[in-house]
Amino acid sequence: MSPSDYQNAVQGLAVTILLFGLLAGVASILPVSAVIFTALHQVVRLVATILIFNLVISTLLNLISKIG
């Protein structure tokens, strides 16, 4: 695994957190129903879980490549 793959995983997680934070801010200002806000929250949790898992795997592969 190259260091750029690890950097891409970190940057992807950071950008996604920022974008979802902005989206949550906009959704809290607009008059959206609780069902839509709950669905948005579930999607954010799913995407964040996938990105954190990707970051953990990238970190482990990066450490393994440095050891070996």
DSSP file (Angstrom, degrees, kcal/mol; ACC not computed):
  #  RESIDUE AA STRUCTURE BP1 BP2  ACC     N-H-->O    O-->H-N    N-H-->O    O-->H-N    TCO  KAPPA ALPHA  PHI   PSI    X-CA   Y-CA   Z-CA
    1    1 A M              0   0    0      0, 0.0    64,-0.0     0, 0.0    57,-0.0   0.000 360.0 360.0 360.0 133.8    0.0    0.0    0.0
    2    2 A S    >>  -     0   0    0      1,-0.1     4,-1.3    63,-0.0     3,-0.9  -0.529 360.0-117.0 -87.6 156.0    1.4    3.4   -0.9
    3    3 A P  H 3> S+     0   0    0      0, 0.0     4,-2.4     0, 0.0     5,-0.2   0.799 113.9  63.4 -60.3 -27.6    1.3    6.4    1.4
    4    4 A S  H 3> S+     0   0    0      1,-0.2     4,-2.4     2,-0.2     5,-0.1   0.847  98.0  55.2 -68.0 -31.4   -0.9    8.2   -1.1
    5    5 A D  H <> S+     0   0    0     -3,-0.9     4,-1.9     2,-0.2    -1,-0.2   0.914 109.6  46.9 -64.1 -41.5   -3.6    5.6   -0.5
    6    6 A Y  H  X S+     0   0    0     -4,-1.3     4,-2.2     2,-0.2    -2,-0.2   0.922 111.9  49.9 -65.1 -43.9   -3.5    6.3    3.2
    7    7 A Q  H  X S+     0   0    0     -4,-2.4     4,-2.8     1,-0.2     5,-0.2   0.887 108.9  52.9 -62.1 -39.0   -3.6   10.0    2.6
    8    8 A N  H  X S+     0   0    0     -4,-2.4     4,-2.5     2,-0.2    -1,-0.2   0.889 108.6  50.1 -63.7 -38.6   -6.6    9.6    0.4
    9    9 A A  H  X S+     0   0    0     -4,-1.9     4,-2.0     2,-0.2    -2,-0.2   0.914 113.0  45.9 -65.5 -42.6   -8.4    7.6    3.1
   10   10 A V  H  X S+     0   0    0     -4,-2.2     4,-2.3     2,-0.2    -2,-0.2   0.932 115.4  45.9 -66.1 -45.6   -7.7   10.3    5.7
   11   11 A Q  H  X S+     0   0    0     -4,-2.8     4,-2.8     1,-0.2     5,-0.3   0.884 110.6  53.8 -66.1 -38.0   -8.7   13.2    3.3
   12   12 A G  H  X S+     0   0    0     -4,-2.5     4,-2.1    -5,-0.2    -1,-0.2   0.908 110.5  46.6 -62.3 -41.7  -11.9   11.3    2.3
   13   13 A L  H  X S+     0   0    0     -4,-2.0     4,-2.3     2,-0.2    -2,-0.2   0.921 113.9  47.9 -65.7 -43.8  -12.9   10.9    5.9
   14   14 A A  H  X S+     0   0    0     -4,-2.3     4,-2.1     2,-0.2    -2,-0.2   0.924 113.3  46.4 -64.8 -44.9  -12.2   14.6    6.7
   15   15 A V  H  X S+     0   0    0     -4,-2.8     4,-2.7     1,-0.2    -1,-0.2   0.898 112.4  50.8 -65.5 -39.9  -14.0   15.9    3.7
   16   16 A T  H  X S+     0   0    0     -4,-2.1     4,-2.7    -5,-0.3     5,-0.2   0.901 109.0  50.8 -65.9 -40.1  -17.0   13.7    4.3
   17   17 A I  H  X S+     0   0    0     -4,-2.3     4,-1.9     2,-0.2    -1,-0.2   0.919 112.8  46.9 -62.7 -42.6  -17.3   14.8    7.9
   18   18 A L  H  X S+     0   0    0     -4,-2.1     4,-2.3     2,-0.2    -2,-0.2   0.926 113.7  47.1 -64.3 -44.5  -17.2   18.4    6.9
   19   19 A L  H  X S+     0   0    0     -4,-2.7     4,-2.5     1,-0.2    -2,-0.2   0.909 113.4  47.3 -66.3 -41.2  -19.8   18.0    4.1
   20   20 A F  H  X S+     0   0    0     -4,-2.7     4,-2.5     2,-0.2    -1,-0.2   0.835 109.8  54.7 -70.1 -30.2  -22.1   16.0    6.4
   21   21 A G  H  X S+     0   0    0     -4,-1.9     4,-2.1    -5,-0.2    -2,-0.2   0.923 110.4  45.6 -64.7 -43.6  -21.7   18.6    9.1
   22   22 A L  H  X S+     0   0    0     -4,-2.3     4,-2.5     2,-0.2    -2,-0.2   0.907 112.7  51.1 -63.5 -41.5  -22.7   21.3    6.6
   23   23 A L  H  X S+     0   0    0     -4,-2.5     4,-2.6     1,-0.2    -2,-0.2   0.898 110.1  49.0 -63.5 -40.7  -25.6   19.2    5.4
   24   24 A A  H  X S+     0   0    0     -4,-2.5     4,-2.0     2,-0.2    -1,-0.2   0.884 110.5  51.8 -66.4 -37.7  -26.8   18.7    9.0
   25   25 A G  H  X S+     0   0    0     -4,-2.1     4,-1.1     2,-0.2    -2,-0.2   0.919 112.4  44.6 -63.6 -43.5  -26.5   22.4    9.6
   26   26 A V  H  X S+     0   0    0     -4,-2.5     4,-2.4     1,-0.2     3,-0.3   0.907 112.8  51.8 -66.3 -41.6  -28.6   23.2    6.6
   27   27 A A  H  <>S+     0   0    0     -4,-2.6     5,-0.5     1,-0.2    -1,-0.2   0.830 107.5  52.8 -66.2 -30.8  -31.1   20.5    7.5
   28   28 A S  H  <5S+     0   0    0     -4,-2.0    -1,-0.2     1,-0.2    -2,-0.2   0.781 111.7  46.1 -75.4 -24.7  -31.5   21.8   11.0
   29   29 A I  H  <5S+     0   0    0     -4,-1.1    -2,-0.2    -3,-0.3    -1,-0.2   0.884 103.2  72.2 -80.7 -41.2  -32.3   25.3    9.6
   30   30 A L  T  <5S-     0   0    0     -4,-2.4     2,-2.0    -5,-0.1     0, 0.0  -0.403  94.7-109.2 -76.4 151.5  -34.8   24.2    7.0
   31   31 A P  T   5 +     0   0    0      0, 0.0     2,-0.3     0, 0.0    -1,-0.1  -0.519  57.7 157.8 -80.5  77.3  -38.2   22.9    8.0
   32   32 A V      < -     0   0    0     -2,-2.0     2,-0.0    -5,-0.5    -5,-0.0  -0.707  42.9-105.8 -99.2 154.1  -37.7   19.2    7.2
   33   33 A S     >  -     0   0    0     -2,-0.3     4,-2.1     1,-0.1     5,-0.2  -0.295  26.5-112.7 -75.6 163.2  -39.8   16.5    8.8
   34   34 A A  H  > S+     0   0    0      1,-0.2     4,-2.5     2,-0.2     5,-0.2   0.818 115.5  58.6 -65.4 -31.1  -38.5   14.2   11.4
   35   35 A V  H  > S+     0   0    0      2,-0.2     4,-2.3     1,-0.2    -1,-0.2   0.925 108.1  44.5 -65.5 -44.4  -38.6   11.2    9.1
   36   36 A I  H  > S+     0   0    0      2,-0.2     4,-2.5     1,-0.2    -2,-0.2   0.911 114.3  49.3 -66.5 -41.9  -36.3   12.9    6.6
   37   37 A F  H  X S+     0   0    0     -4,-2.1     4,-2.1     2,-0.2    -2,-0.2   0.888 111.6  49.2 -65.7 -38.3  -33.9   14.0    9.3
   38   38 A T  H  X S+     0   0    0     -4,-2.5     4,-2.1     2,-0.2    -2,-0.2   0.905 111.4  49.1 -66.3 -41.7  -33.9   10.5   10.8
   39   39 A A  H  X S+     0   0    0     -4,-2.3     4,-2.2     2,-0.2    -2,-0.2   0.909 110.8  50.5 -63.5 -41.7  -33.2    9.0    7.4
   40   40 A L  H  X S+     0   0    0     -4,-2.5     4,-2.4     1,-0.2    -2,-0.2   0.901 109.2  51.9 -61.3 -41.1  -30.4   11.5    6.8
   41   41 A H  H  X S+     0   0    0     -4,-2.1     4,-2.2     1,-0.2    -2,-0.2   0.895 108.9  50.0 -63.5 -40.6  -28.9   10.6   10.2
   42   42 A Q  H  X S+     0   0    0     -4,-2.1     4,-2.2     2,-0.2    -1,-0.2   0.898 110.9  49.2 -65.5 -40.6  -29.0    6.9    9.3
   43   43 A V  H  X S+     0   0    0     -4,-2.2     4,-2.7     2,-0.2     5,-0.2   0.914 110.6  50.6 -64.8 -42.4  -27.2    7.5    6.0
   44   44 A V  H  X S+     0   0    0     -4,-2.4     4,-2.6     1,-0.2     5,-0.2   0.914 110.5  49.4 -62.0 -42.9  -24.6    9.7    7.7
   45   45 A R  H  X S+     0   0    0     -4,-2.2     4,-2.2     2,-0.2    -1,-0.2   0.903 112.1  48.6 -63.2 -40.9  -23.9    6.9   10.3
   46   46 A L  H  X S+     0   0    0     -4,-2.2     4,-2.2     2,-0.2    -2,-0.2   0.939 114.2  44.4 -64.9 -47.7  -23.6    4.3    7.5
   47   47 A V  H  X S+     0   0    0     -4,-2.7     4,-2.5     1,-0.2    -2,-0.2   0.903 113.5  50.8 -65.3 -41.1  -21.2    6.3    5.4
   48   48 A A  H  X S+     0   0    0     -4,-2.6     4,-2.5    -5,-0.2    -1,-0.2   0.895 109.6  51.0 -64.1 -39.1  -19.1    7.4    8.5
   49   49 A T  H  X S+     0   0    0     -4,-2.2     4,-2.3    -5,-0.2    -2,-0.2   0.920 111.3  47.7 -63.3 -43.7  -18.9    3.7    9.6
   50   50 A I  H  X S+     0   0    0     -4,-2.2     4,-2.4     2,-0.2    -2,-0.2   0.916 113.5  47.6 -63.5 -43.1  -17.7    2.7    6.1
   51   51 A L  H  X S+     0   0    0     -4,-2.5     4,-2.3     2,-0.2    -2,-0.2   0.881 111.7  49.2 -68.4 -37.6  -15.1    5.5    6.0
   52   52 A I  H  X S+     0   0    0     -4,-2.5     4,-2.5     2,-0.2    -1,-0.2   0.911 111.4  50.0 -66.8 -40.6  -13.8    4.8    9.4
   53   53 A F  H  X S+     0   0    0     -4,-2.3     4,-2.5     2,-0.2    -2,-0.2   0.914 110.7  50.3 -61.2 -42.5  -13.5    1.1    8.5
   54   54 A N  H  X S+     0   0    0     -4,-2.4     4,-2.5     1,-0.2    -2,-0.2   0.895 110.6  49.5 -61.5 -41.0  -11.6    2.1    5.3
   55   55 A L  H  X S+     0   0    0     -4,-2.3     4,-2.4     2,-0.2    -2,-0.2   0.897 110.7  49.5 -66.1 -40.6   -9.3    4.3    7.4
   56   56 A V  H  X S+     0   0    0     -4,-2.5     4,-2.5     2,-0.2    -2,-0.2   0.933 112.9  46.6 -64.4 -45.6   -8.6    1.5    9.9
   57   57 A I  H  X S+     0   0    0     -4,-2.5     4,-2.7     1,-0.2     5,-0.2   0.917 112.9  49.9 -62.5 -42.9   -7.8   -1.0    7.1
   58   58 A S  H  X S+     0   0    0     -4,-2.5     4,-2.2     1,-0.2    -1,-0.2   0.894 111.0  49.7 -62.9 -39.6   -5.6    1.6    5.3
   59   59 A T  H  X S+     0   0    0     -4,-2.4     4,-2.4     2,-0.2    -2,-0.2   0.927 111.9  47.6 -64.7 -45.0   -3.7    2.3    8.6
   60   60 A L  H  X S+     0   0    0     -4,-2.5     4,-2.5     1,-0.2    -2,-0.2   0.925 113.4  47.3 -62.9 -44.3   -3.2   -1.4    9.2
   61   61 A L  H  X S+     0   0    0     -4,-2.7     4,-2.3     1,-0.2    -1,-0.2   0.870 111.2  52.1 -65.5 -35.5   -2.0   -2.0    5.6
   62   62 A N  H  X S+     0   0    0     -4,-2.2     4,-1.5    -5,-0.2    -1,-0.2   0.912 111.4  46.5 -65.7 -42.5    0.3    1.0    5.9
   63   63 A L  H  X S+     0   0    0     -4,-2.4     4,-1.9     2,-0.2    -2,-0.2   0.901 112.0  50.7 -66.1 -40.5    1.8   -0.3    9.1
   64   64 A I  H  X S+     0   0    0     -4,-2.5     4,-2.6     1,-0.2    -2,-0.2   0.902 109.0  51.2 -64.0 -40.5    2.3   -3.8    7.6
   65   65 A S  H  < S+     0   0    0     -4,-2.3    -1,-0.2     1,-0.2    -2,-0.2   0.829 110.0  49.9 -68.3 -29.5    4.0   -2.4    4.5
   66   66 A K  H  < S+     0   0    0     -4,-1.5    -1,-0.2     2,-0.2    -2,-0.2   0.845 113.3  46.1 -75.1 -32.7    6.4   -0.4    6.7
   67   67 A I  H  <        0   0    0     -4,-1.9    -2,-0.2     1,-0.2    -3,-0.1   0.930 360.0 360.0 -72.4 -45.6    7.3   -3.5    8.8
   68   68 A G     <        0   0    0     -4,-2.6    -1,-0.2    -5,-0.2    -2,-0.2   0.454 360.0 360.0 -87.3 360.0    7.8   -5.8    5.9
